[in-house]
Protein backbone atom coordinates (compact mmCIF):
# COMPACT_ATOMS: atom_id res chain seq x y z
CA UNK A 1 0.00 0.00 0.00
CA UNK A 2 1.57 3.23 -1.10
CA UNK A 3 1.60 6.32 1.04
CA UNK A 4 -0.42 8.16 -1.63
CA UNK A 5 -3.17 5.55 -1.57
CA UNK A 6 -3.54 6.25 2.17
CA UNK A 7 -4.02 9.89 1.22
CA UNK A 8 -0.67 11.24 2.29
CA UNK A 9 0.94 13.81 0.03
CA UNK A 10 4.38 15.32 -0.01
CA UNK A 11 4.06 18.89 1.20
CA UNK A 12 5.05 21.25 -1.64
CA UNK A 13 7.36 24.19 -1.60
CA UNK A 14 5.10 27.16 -2.27
CA UNK A 15 6.08 29.19 -5.31
CA UNK A 16 6.08 32.96 -5.43
CA UNK A 17 2.63 34.18 -6.37
CA UNK A 18 3.93 36.96 -8.56
CA UNK A 19 5.81 34.45 -10.70
CA UNK A 20 2.71 32.32 -11.01
CA UNK A 21 0.57 35.15 -12.23
CA UNK A 22 3.23 36.27 -14.68
CA UNK A 23 3.32 32.73 -16.06
CA UNK A 24 -0.44 32.75 -16.43
CA UNK A 25 -0.31 35.96 -18.44
CA UNK A 26 2.65 35.08 -20.62
CA UNK A 27 0.81 33.18 -23.34
CA UNK A 28 1.04 29.82 -21.60
CA UNK A 29 0.60 26.33 -22.95
CA UNK A 30 -2.02 24.79 -25.15
CA UNK A 31 -3.79 23.48 -22.06
CA UNK A 32 -3.66 26.91 -20.44
CA UNK A 33 -5.82 28.47 -23.14
CA UNK A 34 -8.41 25.73 -23.49
CA UNK A 35 -11.95 27.02 -23.42
CA UNK A 36 -14.04 26.74 -20.32
CA UNK A 37 -17.39 24.98 -20.36
CA UNK A 38 -19.17 28.33 -20.25
CA UNK A 39 -20.69 30.16 -17.29
CA UNK A 40 -22.72 28.08 -14.87
CA UNK A 41 -26.40 28.97 -14.94
CA UNK A 42 -26.83 29.87 -11.30
CA UNK A 43 -30.16 29.57 -9.56
CA UNK A 44 -31.97 32.79 -8.84
CA UNK A 45 -30.61 34.52 -5.74
CA UNK A 46 -27.94 31.86 -5.13
CA UNK A 47 -24.99 34.21 -5.71
CA UNK A 48 -23.11 35.93 -4.25
CA UNK A 49 -22.43 33.44 -1.47
CA UNK A 50 -19.86 33.29 1.35
CA UNK A 51 -18.52 29.88 2.33
CA UNK A 52 -16.81 29.28 5.66
CA UNK A 53 -13.83 26.92 5.80
CA UNK A 54 -10.86 26.01 8.00
CA UNK A 55 -8.89 29.07 6.90
CA UNK A 56 -11.65 31.66 7.12
CA UNK A 57 -14.21 32.30 4.41
CA UNK A 58 -14.42 32.75 0.64
CA UNK A 59 -16.99 34.77 -1.26
CA UNK A 60 -18.09 33.77 -4.76
CA UNK A 61 -19.69 36.76 -6.45
CA UNK A 62 -20.54 35.43 -9.92
CA UNK A 63 -21.31 32.12 -11.59
CA UNK A 64 -17.92 30.51 -12.34
CA UNK A 65 -16.85 29.57 -15.84
CA UNK A 66 -13.47 27.96 -15.21
CA UNK A 67 -13.36 25.72 -12.13
CA UNK A 68 -10.24 23.86 -11.04
CA UNK A 69 -10.49 20.99 -8.56
CA UNK A 70 -7.52 20.37 -6.25
CA UNK A 71 -9.68 18.06 -4.14
CA UNK A 72 -9.55 14.37 -4.96
CA UNK A 73 -13.30 13.80 -5.33
CA UNK A 74 -14.62 17.32 -5.89
CA UNK A 75 -14.90 16.80 -9.64
CA UNK A 76 -17.71 14.26 -9.18
CA UNK A 77 -19.88 16.78 -7.36
CA UNK A 78 -19.17 19.38 -10.05
CA UNK A 79 -20.11 16.96 -12.83
CA UNK A 80 -23.26 15.86 -11.00
CA UNK A 81 -24.32 19.52 -11.06
CA UNK A 82 -23.58 19.95 -14.75
CA UNK A 83 -20.30 21.81 -14.21
CA UNK A 84 -17.29 20.52 -16.18
CA UNK A 85 -14.06 21.53 -14.44
CA UNK A 86 -11.18 22.74 -16.59
CA UNK A 87 -8.80 20.72 -14.42
CA UNK A 88 -8.97 17.89 -11.91
CA UNK A 89 -6.39 16.29 -9.63
CA UNK A 90 -5.16 12.74 -10.19
CA UNK A 91 -5.60 10.31 -7.34
CA UNK A 92 -5.59 6.53 -7.66
CA UNK A 93 -5.91 5.86 -11.35
CA UNK A 94 -5.15 7.05 -14.85
CA UNK A 95 -8.69 7.70 -16.02
CA UNK A 96 -8.82 10.33 -18.79
CA UNK A 97 -9.55 13.65 -17.15
CA UNK A 98 -9.47 11.86 -13.75
CA UNK A 99 -13.12 11.04 -14.50
CA UNK A 100 -14.02 7.48 -13.48
CA UNK A 101 -16.51 5.25 -15.31
CA UNK A 102 -19.18 6.10 -12.73
CA UNK A 103 -18.94 9.78 -13.73
CA UNK A 104 -18.35 9.44 -17.47
CA UNK A 105 -22.04 9.85 -18.38
CA UNK A 106 -22.18 13.09 -16.38
CA UNK A 107 -19.28 14.44 -18.44
CA UNK A 108 -21.44 14.03 -21.54
CA UNK A 109 -19.81 15.30 -24.69
CA UNK A 110 -17.51 17.76 -22.92
CA UNK A 111 -13.74 17.55 -23.32
CA UNK A 112 -11.81 15.73 -20.62
CA UNK A 113 -10.45 18.14 -18.01
CA UNK A 114 -6.73 18.75 -17.73
CA UNK A 115 -5.30 16.39 -15.10
CA UNK A 116 -3.05 17.83 -12.39
CA UNK A 117 -0.53 15.49 -10.77
CA UNK A 118 0.22 16.60 -7.21
CA UNK A 119 2.62 13.78 -6.34
CA UNK A 120 5.28 16.40 -5.64
CA UNK A 121 2.88 19.07 -4.46
CA UNK A 122 0.14 21.24 -5.92
CA UNK A 123 1.02 22.49 -9.42
CA UNK A 124 0.46 26.16 -8.69
CA UNK A 125 2.02 27.44 -11.89
CA UNK A 126 -0.03 25.14 -14.07
CA UNK A 127 -3.21 26.11 -12.22
CA UNK A 128 -2.43 29.80 -12.72
CA UNK A 129 -1.94 29.17 -16.44
CA UNK A 130 -5.47 27.72 -16.61
CA UNK A 131 -6.92 31.06 -15.44
CA UNK A 132 -9.57 29.64 -13.09
CA UNK A 133 -12.27 31.81 -11.58
CA UNK A 134 -12.94 29.26 -8.81
CA UNK A 135 -10.76 26.62 -7.13
CA UNK A 136 -12.30 23.90 -4.98
CA UNK A 137 -10.30 21.76 -2.58
CA UNK A 138 -12.81 20.25 -0.17
CA UNK A 139 -11.70 16.61 -0.17
CA UNK A 140 -8.05 17.34 0.48
CA UNK A 141 -5.38 18.02 3.08
CA UNK A 142 -4.92 21.62 1.93
CA UNK A 143 -2.55 23.59 4.15
CA UNK A 144 -2.75 27.25 5.05
CA UNK A 145 0.28 27.99 2.89
CA UNK A 146 -1.23 26.20 -0.09
CA UNK A 147 -4.57 27.91 0.42
CA UNK A 148 -2.96 31.36 0.56
CA UNK A 149 -1.10 30.70 -2.70
CA UNK A 150 -4.19 29.37 -4.48
CA UNK A 151 -6.26 32.31 -3.25
CA UNK A 152 -3.88 34.66 -5.05
CA UNK A 153 -4.86 32.88 -8.27
CA UNK A 154 -8.66 32.64 -7.76
CA UNK A 155 -11.26 32.40 -4.97
CA UNK A 156 -10.54 29.10 -3.26
CA UNK A 157 -12.84 26.93 -1.15
CA UNK A 158 -10.87 24.91 1.43
CA UNK A 159 -11.99 21.99 3.62
CA UNK A 160 -14.51 22.85 6.33
CA UNK A 161 -13.60 23.62 9.93
CA UNK A 162 -13.86 20.89 12.54
CA UNK A 163 -13.13 17.96 10.23
CA UNK A 164 -9.87 16.09 9.61
CA UNK A 165 -8.11 16.06 6.26
CA UNK A 166 -10.13 14.05 3.74
CA UNK A 167 -12.96 13.94 6.25
CA UNK A 168 -15.73 15.80 4.42
CA UNK A 169 -18.76 13.56 3.79
CA UNK A 170 -19.87 13.33 0.19
CA UNK A 171 -23.27 14.85 1.01
CA UNK A 172 -21.77 17.98 2.58
CA UNK A 173 -19.16 18.20 -0.16
CA UNK A 174 -21.87 18.10 -2.83
CA UNK A 175 -24.06 20.71 -1.18
CA UNK A 176 -21.08 22.98 -0.48
CA UNK A 177 -19.99 22.82 -4.10
CA UNK A 178 -23.61 23.42 -5.06
CA UNK A 179 -23.54 26.66 -3.08
CA UNK A 180 -20.16 27.64 -4.56
CA UNK A 181 -21.38 27.30 -8.16
CA UNK A 182 -24.82 28.80 -7.52
CA UNK A 183 -26.80 25.55 -7.60
CA UNK A 184 -27.78 24.82 -4.00
CA UNK A 185 -31.25 23.44 -4.81
CA UNK A 186 -29.91 21.14 -7.52
CA UNK A 187 -27.24 19.87 -5.13
CA UNK A 188 -29.82 18.99 -2.50
CA UNK A 189 -31.88 17.17 -5.12
CA UNK A 190 -29.05 14.95 -6.39
CA UNK A 191 -28.10 14.08 -2.79
CA UNK A 192 -31.72 13.20 -2.01
CA UNK A 193 -31.88 10.89 -5.04
CA UNK A 194 -28.89 8.90 -3.75
CA UNK A 195 -30.33 8.82 -0.23
CA UNK A 196 -33.58 7.38 -1.59
CA UNK A 197 -31.58 4.62 -3.29
CA UNK A 198 -29.73 3.82 -0.06
CA UNK A 199 -32.99 3.72 1.87
CA UNK A 200 -34.41 1.17 -0.57
CA UNK A 201 -31.32 -1.03 -0.07
CA UNK A 202 -31.69 -0.92 3.72
CA UNK A 203 -35.30 -1.99 3.37
CA UNK A 204 -34.32 -4.90 1.11
CA UNK A 205 -31.47 -6.07 3.39
CA UNK A 206 -32.57 -6.18 7.04
CA UNK A 207 -29.54 -8.40 7.76
CA UNK A 208 -27.36 -5.29 7.53
CA UNK A 209 -29.10 -3.53 10.42
CA UNK A 210 -26.75 -3.37 13.40
CA UNK A 211 -24.17 -5.82 12.04
CA UNK A 212 -20.64 -4.64 12.85
CA UNK A 213 -18.39 -3.77 9.93
CA UNK A 214 -14.89 -2.40 9.49
CA UNK A 215 -12.63 -1.36 6.61
CA UNK A 216 -8.92 -2.13 6.86
CA UNK A 217 -5.74 -2.47 4.84
CA UNK A 218 -2.22 -3.70 5.53
CA UNK A 219 -0.02 -0.72 6.35
CA UNK A 220 2.33 -0.50 9.33
CA UNK A 221 0.37 -3.32 10.94
CA UNK A 222 -3.35 -3.01 10.33
CA UNK A 223 -4.63 0.32 9.03
CA UNK A 224 -8.20 0.97 10.16
CA UNK A 225 -10.43 3.49 8.39
CA UNK A 226 -12.27 5.64 10.92
CA UNK A 227 -15.83 6.79 11.20
CA UNK A 228 -15.08 10.07 9.39
CA UNK A 229 -13.87 8.27 6.27
CA UNK A 230 -16.51 8.36 3.48
CA UNK A 231 -16.14 4.60 2.93
CA UNK A 232 -17.02 3.93 6.55
CA UNK A 233 -19.90 6.39 6.31
CA UNK A 234 -21.24 4.40 3.35
CA UNK A 235 -21.33 1.24 5.49
CA UNK A 236 -23.37 3.02 8.14
CA UNK A 237 -25.63 4.40 5.40
CA UNK A 238 -26.41 0.79 4.53
CA UNK A 239 -27.40 0.03 8.14
CA UNK A 240 -24.13 -1.49 9.33
CA UNK A 241 -22.42 -0.41 12.57
CA UNK A 242 -18.76 0.43 13.16
CA UNK A 243 -16.98 -1.18 16.15
CA UNK A 244 -17.34 0.74 19.38
CA UNK A 245 -13.56 0.79 19.89
CA UNK A 246 -12.81 2.32 16.50
CA UNK A 247 -13.04 5.89 17.74
CA UNK A 248 -10.50 5.40 20.52
CA UNK A 249 -8.07 3.70 18.12
CA UNK A 250 -8.36 6.18 15.25
CA UNK A 251 -9.33 9.42 16.98
CA UNK A 252 -10.61 12.17 14.71
CA UNK A 253 -8.41 11.21 11.74
CA UNK A 254 -9.61 9.43 8.61
CA UNK A 255 -7.73 6.34 9.77
CA UNK A 256 -4.79 5.02 11.77
CA UNK A 257 -2.51 2.01 11.99
CA UNK A 258 -2.64 -0.38 14.93
CA UNK A 259 -0.14 -3.09 15.80
CA UNK A 260 -0.76 -6.75 15.04
CA UNK A 261 -1.35 -7.24 18.76
CA UNK A 262 -4.64 -5.39 18.27
CA UNK A 263 -5.85 -7.83 15.63
CA UNK A 264 -8.89 -8.59 17.77
CA UNK A 265 -10.50 -5.33 16.61
CA UNK A 266 -10.74 -6.89 13.14
CA UNK A 267 -13.13 -9.57 14.36
CA UNK A 268 -16.35 -7.94 13.19
CA UNK A 269 -19.49 -9.37 11.59
CA UNK A 270 -18.07 -8.39 8.22
CA UNK A 271 -14.59 -7.06 7.38
CA UNK A 272 -13.73 -5.20 4.19
CA UNK A 273 -10.10 -5.35 3.05
CA UNK A 274 -8.58 -2.86 0.61
CA UNK A 275 -5.75 -4.76 -1.07
CA UNK A 276 -3.04 -4.15 -3.67
CA UNK A 277 -1.70 -7.70 -3.98
CA UNK A 278 -4.77 -9.90 -4.46
CA UNK A 279 -4.59 -10.75 -0.76
CA UNK A 280 -1.23 -12.51 -0.93
CA UNK A 281 0.20 -10.81 2.18
CA UNK A 282 -3.02 -11.30 4.10
CA UNK A 283 -3.02 -15.03 3.42
CA UNK A 284 0.44 -15.21 5.01
CA UNK A 285 -0.73 -13.46 8.18
CA UNK A 286 -0.93 -16.35 10.65
CA UNK A 287 -2.34 -14.16 13.42
CA UNK A 288 -5.20 -12.84 11.32
CA UNK A 289 -6.02 -16.34 10.05
CA UNK A 290 -6.89 -17.44 13.59
CA UNK A 291 -9.70 -14.88 13.93
CA UNK A 292 -13.30 -16.09 13.49
CA UNK A 293 -13.93 -13.44 10.81
CA UNK A 294 -11.17 -15.04 8.71
CA UNK A 295 -12.09 -18.66 9.48
CA UNK A 296 -15.75 -18.06 8.64
CA UNK A 297 -14.92 -16.05 5.49
CA UNK A 298 -16.90 -13.03 6.64
CA UNK A 299 -14.72 -10.84 4.44
CA UNK A 300 -15.10 -8.66 1.37
CA UNK A 301 -11.85 -8.39 -0.57
CA UNK A 302 -11.54 -5.21 -2.63
CA UNK A 303 -8.84 -4.79 -5.26
CA UNK A 304 -7.65 -1.19 -5.02
CA UNK A 305 -6.68 -1.16 -8.69
CA UNK A 306 -10.10 -2.22 -9.99
CA UNK A 307 -12.78 0.23 -11.09
CA UNK A 308 -14.84 -0.86 -8.08
CA UNK A 309 -11.90 -0.35 -5.71
CA UNK A 310 -11.23 3.11 -7.09
CA UNK A 311 -14.90 4.06 -6.88
CA UNK A 312 -15.08 2.79 -3.30
CA UNK A 313 -12.14 4.95 -2.28
CA UNK A 314 -13.57 7.90 -4.20
CA UNK A 315 -16.97 7.81 -2.49
CA UNK A 316 -19.01 10.60 -4.05
CA UNK A 317 -22.50 11.52 -5.11
CA UNK A 318 -21.80 9.80 -8.45
CA UNK A 319 -19.78 6.81 -7.30
CA UNK A 320 -22.01 5.66 -4.41
CA UNK A 321 -24.77 4.23 -6.68
CA UNK A 322 -22.06 2.53 -8.76
CA UNK A 323 -20.45 1.09 -5.61
CA UNK A 324 -23.55 -0.35 -4.00
CA UNK A 325 -24.56 -2.30 -7.11
CA UNK A 326 -21.42 -4.42 -6.56
CA UNK A 327 -20.96 -4.10 -2.80
CA UNK A 328 -24.42 -5.01 -1.51
CA UNK A 329 -24.53 -8.63 -2.78
CA UNK A 330 -20.97 -9.16 -1.53
CA UNK A 331 -21.85 -7.88 1.93
CA UNK A 332 -24.93 -10.07 2.00
CA UNK A 333 -22.89 -13.15 1.05
CA UNK A 334 -20.30 -12.44 3.74
CA UNK A 335 -22.97 -12.01 6.40
CA UNK A 336 -25.06 -15.12 5.61
CA UNK A 337 -23.13 -17.39 7.98
CA UNK A 338 -22.05 -19.80 5.26
CA UNK A 339 -18.24 -19.89 4.70
CA UNK A 340 -18.88 -21.30 1.22
CA UNK A 341 -20.38 -17.98 0.14
CA UNK A 342 -17.85 -15.18 0.47
CA UNK A 343 -17.84 -11.56 -0.42
MOKAHU-V389441 format. One record per helix or strand of 3 or more residues. SS is the DSSP state (2 for helix, 1 for strand). FROM is the first residue (numbers start at 0). LEN is the number of residues. Records with the same first field share a line. If there is no record, write none. Layout:
SS = FROM-LEN, FROM-LEN
//
This chain:
2 = 3-3, 16-8, 30-3, 73-7, 95-3, 103-4, 123-6, 143-10, 169-11, 183-21, 205-3, 229-8, 245-5, 259-7, 279-4, 287-3, 291-4, 306-7, 318-17
1 = 48-5, 55-5, 66-3, 86-3, 113-3, 133-3, 211-7, 221-4, 254-4, 269-6, 298-5
//
